[in-house]
Amino acid sequence: MKRHLPSLNALRAFEASGRLGRMTLAAQELHVTHGAISRQVRHLEETLGVALFEGPRNALRLTEAGATLLSGLGRAFDEIDLSVRAVADPQDGSLDVSCPGTFTMRWLIPRLYRFQAAHPEIEVRLTASHRPVDFARDGFDVALRVGTPPWPDGAEVALLFPEQTGPVLAPILDTRGGPTFDGIPMLHTRTRPRAWEDWLALCAKPVTGGMRVDYEHFYFMLEAAGAGLGVCVAPWPYVSDDIRLGRLAAPLGFLASGQDYVALRRARRNRKSSLFCDWLKEEARDFAANSSAPPPRVALQTLT
């Protein structure tokens, strides 16, 4: 079907003006003059036969027709942007990475300076998310996730390291409740509500901790554990530095959870995501080799 569309430049000028609210701002974004934007919008109005803006020049407002057109153009330009990025392969520019928030803060960001030093031409843009990835819908180049197969369709999978989890608490509480954490508040998080249940299913150690306390985010729960407010189950990558520095203790050690940390990327490779995933695998190998989780200080009978 042949499409009868107005000038793309006119549509871009109008979309930027409507989105930003002023033609001067649209001119700055598109690197043209205010007069050029005004002419393109006027040309579009003449082509369509409707007014898209109303009011004085210094306080333009979208008409009903303008608001309708702007809504459709915004979605259309977003789709164009995703399609272009899906096939473009520039050597520099931005790389969009999706990653669970606490893993980003506790493991990725402390190491990211090494990638930036090696590749200053690449801007890594991080988005906190743990939801399932859909590369056909989402604009991410790489997504870091923890879980088990099957992984999303259309994704290449790079294994980073297996997950290990265990109870951690402040050293001041380490000897107070003994190996069963008797009377110590048991901390939970809404973002991983089965952490205690899953860990207890892996071992045959009875735990008789104190009252249940819930936190909205994993990071809040870890801060509470470090402040001596209770004991929580946490993955080794999240707490390895705190245990090494003596801010947290792990008297029952860590057990393999059966999940893996992986880097997912679009099946169609590009140079930026290849460089980033190769770097991630190197960092993961170094972490696994030099930061092994400590064994339990008390006997645990793991279930098989």
TAKAGI-V757907 format. One record per pair of residues at least 24 apart in sequence whose ideal C-beta (glycine too) atoms are under 8 Angstrom apart, sorted by the first residue. I is the first residue (numbers start at 1). GAP is how many residues later the second one is. D is the distance in whole Angstrom. If there is no record, write none. Layout:
I|GAP|D / I|GAP|D
This chain:
6|37|8 / 6|38|6 / 6|41|5 / 6|42|7 / 7|33|7 / 7|36|7 / 7|37|7 / 7|40|8 / 9|31|6 / 10|30|4 / 10|31|7 / 10|33|5 / 10|34|4 / 10|37|7 / 11|33|7 / 11|62|6 / 12|28|8 / 12|65|8 / 13|24|5 / 13|27|4 / 13|28|6 / 13|31|7 / 14|26|7 / 14|27|5 / 14|30|5 / 14|38|6 / 14|52|8 / 14|55|7 / 14|56|7 / 14|59|7 / 15|55|6 / 15|58|4 / 15|59|7 / 15|62|6 / 17|24|6 / 17|36|8 / 17|43|8 / 18|34|8 / 18|44|6 / 18|48|6 / 18|49|8 / 18|51|8 / 18|52|4 / 18|55|8 / 19|51|7 / 19|55|7 / 21|39|8 / 22|38|8 / 23|37|7 / 81|58|8 / 82|57|6 / 85|54|7 / 86|180|7 / 86|182|7 / 87|181|8 / 88|182|8 / 89|181|4 / 89|182|6 / 90|181|8 / 90|182|8 / 91|30|7 / 91|180|6 / 91|181|8 / 92|29|4 / 92|30|6 / 92|180|8 / 93|28|8 / 93|29|7 / 93|30|7 / 93|179|7 / 94|28|8 / 94|29|5 / 94|30|8 / 94|31|5 / 95|27|5 / 95|28|7 / 95|29|5 / 95|30|7 / 95|46|5 / 95|47|7 / 95|177|5 / 95|178|7 / 95|181|6 / 96|29|5 / 96|31|7 / 96|43|6 / 96|44|5 / 96|45|5 / 96|46|8 / 97|27|6 / 97|28|7 / 97|29|5 / 97|30|7 / 97|43|7 / 97|44|7 / 97|45|5 / 97|46|7 / 97|47|7 / 97|179|7 / 98|28|8 / 98|29|5 / 98|30|8 / 98|31|5 / 98|35|7 / 98|40|7 / 98|42|4 / 98|44|7 / 98|45|4 / 98|46|7 / 99|27|6 / 99|28|7 / 99|29|7 / 99|30|7 / 99|44|7 / 99|45|4 / 100|28|7 / 100|29|7 / 100|30|4 / 100|44|7 / 100|45|7 / 100|46|7 / 100|118|8 / 101|27|4 / 101|28|8 / 101|29|8 / 101|116|7 / 101|117|7 / 101|118|7 / 102|115|7 / 102|116|4 / 102|117|5 / 102|120|7 / 102|136|6 / 103|41|7 / 103|43|7 / 103|134|7 / 103|135|7 / 103|158|8 / 104|24|6 / 105|114|6 / 106|113|8 / 106|116|8 / 106|131|7 / 106|132|5 / 106|133|8 / 106|135|8 / 107|130|5 / 107|131|7 / 107|180|8 / 108|36|7 / 110|131|7 / 111|172|5 / 114|165|8 / 114|169|7 / 115|161|7 / 115|164|5 / 118|161|7 / 119|156|6 / 122|150|5 / 122|153|7 / 122|154|7 / 124|152|7 / 130|61|7 / 133|131|6 / 135|129|8 / 135|131|5 / 135|132|8 / 141|124|6 / 141|125|7 / 141|129|7 / 141|131|7 / 141|132|5 / 141|135|8 / 142|121|6 / 142|122|7 / 142|123|5 / 142|131|5 / 142|134|6 / 142|135|6 / 143|120|8 / 143|121|5 / 143|122|7 / 144|117|7 / 144|118|7 / 144|119|6 / 144|120|8 / 144|136|8 / 145|116|8 / 145|117|6 / 145|119|6 / 146|89|7 / 146|113|5 / 146|114|7 / 146|115|5 / 146|116|8 / 147|112|6 / 147|113|7 / 147|115|8 / 148|110|7 / 148|111|6 / 148|112|7 / 151|111|7 / 151|113|6 / 152|112|7 / 154|112|7 / 154|113|5 / 155|109|4 / 155|110|7 / 155|111|7 / 155|112|7 / 156|108|7 / 156|109|5 / 156|110|7 / 156|111|6 / 156|113|7 / 157|105|5 / 157|106|8 / 157|107|6 / 158|104|6 / 158|105|4 / 158|106|8 / 158|107|8 / 158|119|5 / 158|122|7 / 158|123|6 / 159|101|6 / 159|102|8 / 159|103|6 / 160|100|7 / 160|101|4 / 160|102|6 / 160|103|6 / 160|120|6 / 160|121|7 / 160|124|4 / 161|76|8 / 161|99|7 / 161|100|6 / 161|123|5 / 161|126|7 / 161|127|5 / 162|94|6 / 162|95|8 / 162|97|7 / 162|98|5 / 162|99|8 / 163|72|5 / 163|73|8 / 163|74|8 / 163|93|7 / 163|94|5 / 163|95|8 / 163|96|4 / 163|97|6 / 163|98|6 / 164|71|7 / 164|72|4 / 164|90|4 / 164|91|6 / 164|92|5 / 164|93|7 / 164|129|5 / 165|30|7 / 165|33|7 / 165|34|5 / 165|68|5 / 165|69|7 / 165|70|5 / 165|71|7 / 165|89|6 / 165|90|7 / 165|92|5 / 166|33|7 / 166|67|7 / 166|68|7 / 166|70|7 / 166|84|5 / 166|86|6 / 166|87|6 / 166|88|4 / 166|89|6 / 166|127|7 / 166|130|8 / 167|32|7 / 167|40|8 / 167|64|5 / 167|65|7 / 167|66|5 / 167|67|8 / 167|83|7 / 167|84|7 / 167|85|5 / 168|57|6 / 168|63|7 / 168|64|6 / 168|65|8 / 168|66|5 / 168|71|5 / 168|74|8 / 168|75|7 / 168|80|5 / 168|81|7 / 168|82|5 / 169|56|6 / 169|59|8 / 169|61|7 / 169|62|4 / 169|63|8 / 169|79|7 / 169|80|6 / 170|55|7 / 170|56|6 / 170|57|7 / 170|58|4 / 170|77|7 / 170|78|7 / 170|79|7 / 171|75|6 / 171|76|8 / 171|77|7 / 171|78|5 / 172|56|5 / 173|55|6 / 173|57|8 / 173|58|7 / 174|75|4 / 174|77|6 / 177|32|7 / 177|33|8 / 177|54|8 / 179|26|7 / 179|72|6 / 179|73|7 / 179|119|4 / 180|25|7 / 180|26|6 / 180|27|5 / 180|28|5 / 180|29|7 / 181|26|6 / 181|27|7 / 181|28|4 / 181|29|8 / 181|50|5 / 182|26|5 / 182|27|7 / 182|28|8 / 183|26|7 / 183|27|5 / 184|25|5 / 184|26|5 / 184|46|6 / 184|47|5 / 185|24|7 / 185|25|5 / 185|26|5 / 185|27|8 / 185|28|5 / 185|44|6 / 185|45|3 / 185|46|7 / 186|24|7 / 186|25|7 / 186|26|6 / 186|27|7 / 186|44|6 / 186|45|6 / 186|46|7 / 187|26|5 / 187|27|8 / 187|28|7 / 187|34|5 / 187|37|6 / 187|38|6 / 187|42|7 / 187|43|4 / 187|44|6 / 187|45|4 / 188|24|6 / 188|25|7 / 188|26|5 / 188|27|7 / 188|33|7 / 188|44|7 / 189|25|7 / 189|26|5 / 189|27|7 / 189|28|7 / 189|29|5 / 189|31|7 / 189|32|4 / 189|43|8 / 190|24|6 / 190|25|7 / 190|26|6 / 190|27|8 / 191|25|8 / 191|26|6 / 191|27|5 / 192|26|6 / 195|37|7 / 195|38|4 / 195|39|8 / 196|37|5 / 198|35|8 / 198|59|6 / 199|34|5 / 199|56|7 / 199|58|8 / 201|102|7 / 202|53|5 / 202|54|8 / 202|55|7 / 202|100|6 / 202|101|6 / 203|49|8 / 203|52|6 / 203|97|5 / 203|98|7 / 203|99|6 / 203|100|7 / 204|96|7 / 204|97|4 / 204|98|7 / 204|99|6 / 205|47|7 / 205|93|8 / 205|95|5 / 205|96|7 / 236|55|8 / 236|57|4 / 237|24|7 / 237|50|7 / 240|47|8 / 240|51|5 / 240|53|7 / 243|51|7 / 244|47|8 / 250|43|8 / 250|44|6 / 251|45|7 / 251|46|5 / 251|47|6 / 252|44|5 / 252|45|8 / 252|46|6 / 252|48|6 / 253|40|7 / 253|41|6 / 253|42|5 / 253|43|3 / 253|44|7 / 253|47|7 / 254|39|4 / 254|40|7 / 255|45|7 / 255|47|6
